[in-house]
Amino acid sequence: MSFSANPTNNRMQRIGDQIQRELAQLLIAKVNDLRLHDLSITAVRVSPDMANATIYVSVLDQKNLSDALVALKHASGFLRRELAHSLNLRVTPRLQFVYDESLLKADRLTRLINDITDDS
């Protein structure tokens, strides 16, 4: 039997995962904005005081990134209200949407590694 070193981190992770699932469903079912069609929610980080949630997103086409972020910012109040109804939390965090560059960085790193191995 193992015990977690920090139960607060586990709770924030569980809540972040739940927010991620709920937001994905909301974007599919209730937000009819074409700018969000190729958007993926890659992660959610919730602050320990539950006041803020940072939602990391990626898009298939980089040209649509700024439009998607504008659409998300515009829809954030609606999404927060919907989350308040579906989540059983005392406080519903404010939503901040940011671009997740990790996929882009991973792709760049993969190309660099492939270039090195091809030259060998």
C-alpha positions as CSV (number, residue, x, y, z in Angstrom):
1,M,0.0,0.0,0.0
2,S,1.4,3.4,-1.0
3,F,0.4,6.8,0.3
4,S,0.7,10.0,-1.7
5,A,3.2,12.5,-0.5
6,N,0.9,15.4,-1.2
7,P,-2.9,14.7,-1.3
8,T,-3.6,18.3,-2.4
9,N,-1.7,17.7,-5.7
10,N,-3.7,14.5,-6.3
11,R,-6.9,16.3,-5.7
12,M,-5.9,19.2,-8.0
13,Q,-5.0,16.6,-10.7
14,R,-8.3,14.8,-10.4
15,I,-10.2,18.1,-10.6
16,G,-8.1,19.2,-13.6
17,D,-8.9,15.9,-15.3
18,Q,-12.6,16.3,-14.6
19,I,-12.5,19.9,-16.0
20,Q,-10.7,18.7,-19.1
21,R,-13.4,16.0,-19.8
22,E,-16.3,18.4,-19.1
23,L,-14.8,21.1,-21.3
24,A,-14.2,18.7,-24.1
25,Q,-17.9,17.6,-24.0
26,L,-19.1,21.2,-23.7
27,L,-17.1,22.2,-26.8
28,I,-18.5,19.4,-28.8
29,A,-22.1,19.6,-27.6
30,K,-22.8,23.2,-26.7
31,V,-20.3,25.6,-28.4
32,N,-21.0,26.0,-32.1
33,D,-18.0,28.1,-33.1
34,L,-16.2,27.0,-36.3
35,R,-13.0,28.5,-34.9
36,L,-12.9,25.7,-32.3
37,H,-13.4,22.6,-34.6
38,D,-9.7,21.5,-34.7
39,L,-9.0,22.3,-31.1
40,S,-7.8,19.8,-28.5
41,I,-7.5,20.3,-24.7
42,T,-4.2,18.8,-23.8
43,A,-4.1,19.5,-20.1
44,V,-5.7,21.5,-17.2
45,R,-3.8,22.8,-14.2
46,V,-5.9,24.0,-11.3
47,S,-4.4,26.4,-8.7
48,P,-4.4,25.1,-5.1
49,D,-6.9,27.7,-4.0
50,M,-9.2,26.6,-6.9
51,A,-9.5,30.2,-8.0
52,N,-7.9,29.6,-11.4
53,A,-7.6,26.9,-14.0
54,T,-5.1,27.1,-16.8
55,I,-6.4,25.1,-19.8
56,Y,-3.7,24.1,-22.3
57,V,-5.0,23.8,-25.9
58,S,-3.5,22.8,-29.3
59,V,-4.8,23.2,-32.8
60,L,-4.2,21.2,-35.9
61,D,-3.5,24.2,-38.1
62,Q,-1.3,26.9,-36.5
63,K,-3.0,29.6,-38.7
64,N,-6.2,29.1,-36.7
65,L,-4.5,29.5,-33.3
66,S,-5.2,33.2,-32.6
67,D,-8.8,32.9,-33.8
68,A,-9.3,29.8,-31.5
69,L,-7.9,31.6,-28.5
70,V,-10.2,34.6,-29.1
71,A,-13.2,32.3,-29.4
72,L,-12.2,30.5,-26.2
73,K,-11.8,33.8,-24.4
74,H,-15.2,34.9,-25.6
75,A,-16.8,31.6,-24.5
76,S,-15.0,31.4,-21.1
77,G,-17.9,32.9,-19.1
78,F,-20.4,30.5,-20.7
79,L,-18.0,27.5,-20.2
80,R,-17.4,28.5,-16.5
81,R,-21.2,28.7,-15.8
82,E,-21.7,25.3,-17.5
83,L,-18.8,23.8,-15.4
84,A,-20.4,25.2,-12.3
85,H,-23.6,23.2,-13.1
86,S,-21.8,20.0,-13.9
87,L,-19.0,19.9,-11.3
88,N,-19.7,19.4,-7.6
89,L,-17.3,22.0,-6.4
90,R,-17.6,24.8,-3.9
91,V,-15.7,27.2,-6.2
92,T,-15.6,27.1,-10.0
93,P,-12.2,28.4,-11.1
94,R,-11.7,31.2,-13.6
95,L,-10.6,29.7,-17.0
96,Q,-7.5,30.9,-18.7
97,F,-6.8,29.3,-22.1
98,V,-3.2,29.1,-23.3
99,Y,-1.5,27.5,-26.3
100,D,0.3,24.2,-25.4
101,E,3.6,24.4,-27.2
102,S,4.8,21.0,-26.0
103,L,3.5,19.2,-29.1
104,L,5.3,21.7,-31.3
105,K,8.5,21.3,-29.3
106,A,8.3,17.5,-29.4
107,D,7.9,17.6,-33.2
108,R,10.9,19.9,-33.5
109,L,13.0,17.7,-31.2
110,T,12.0,14.6,-33.2
111,R,13.0,16.3,-36.5
112,L,16.4,17.2,-35.0
113,I,17.0,13.7,-33.8
114,N,16.0,12.3,-37.2
115,D,18.4,14.8,-38.9
116,I,21.3,13.7,-36.7
117,T,20.6,10.0,-37.2
118,D,20.2,10.4,-41.0
119,D,23.6,12.2,-41.2
120,S,25.3,9.4,-39.3
